[in-house]
């Protein structure tokens, strides 16, 4: 089975392009929050579990779940999850997108194409500061979730392609971190990816600093983008993946 989904090159491009809700527009340096902008809060172990995501779904003859009843990618990482990890996010925009699956008949070469209505979900978090609100259109904290496969265990095992790299166990999932900005995870009945595109916010506010409160400790990432990206993977992205896996396992 083949499907149209981001490969390694597409994942790498996430760090260089706004993937959500239009093009980025930088704030005028003469406007915005200035040096007294409040830090963006990050809570890597939030007191949040979320509602279980049921995988007790009707199965198509192929072994996939019926295509119009796949779990929505927007359910895996929802508004509550984002605001648990980023408590200062005052608004979260979500946009579900369809994706096509092409099933290849074994031994026949026949193709059968199906549309999964909400296999992809794009999300942006907005904060209550000039340059950081959703209406400003800047790349501050964006998340993309894709459900690659969903169905009975045989279907998922046969069709899921785990990317190369060191694998880590997260709850009931086997996951591969990719380029420090994405996790691709496989479970018995589903495989999915969670990707993040985050930037230090000073470039959008006219502030001289990008200060974050990470688990209660204030850190200035103004001159250390690499440290910021590492924090984003470990303290923002991975907790969202952990919550999704727990909800899928419940």
JOBEL-V469971 format. One record per residue. BURIAL is + if it has 9 or more other C-alpha atoms within 8 Angstrom, else -. Layout:
burial=<BURIAL:BURIAL>
//
This chain:
burial=<-:-:-:-:-:-:-:-:-:-:+:+:-:+:-:-:-:+:+:+:-:-:+:-:-:-:+:+:+:-:+:+:+:+:-:-:-:-:+:+:+:+:+:+:-:-:-:-:-:-:-:+:+:-:-:-:+:-:+:+:-:-:+:+:+:+:+:-:+:+:+:+:+:+:-:+:+:-:-:-:+:+:+:+:+:+:+:+:+:+:-:+:-:+:-:+:+:+:+:+:+:+:+:+:+:-:-:-:-:-:-:-:-:+:+:+:+:+:+:+:+:+:+:+:+:+:+:+:+:+:+:+:+:+:-:+:+:+:+:+:+:+:+:+:+:+:+:+:+:+:+:+:-:-:+:+:-:-:-:+:-:-:-:-:-:-:-:-:-:+:-:+:+:+:+:+:+:+:-:-:+:+:+:+:+:+:+:-:+:+:+:+:+:+:+:+:+:+:-:+:+:+:+:+:+:+:+:-:+:+:+:+:+:+:-:-:-:+:-:+:+:+:-:-:+:-:-:+:+:+:+:+:+:+:+:+:+:+:+:+:+:+:+:+:+:+:+:+:-:->
//
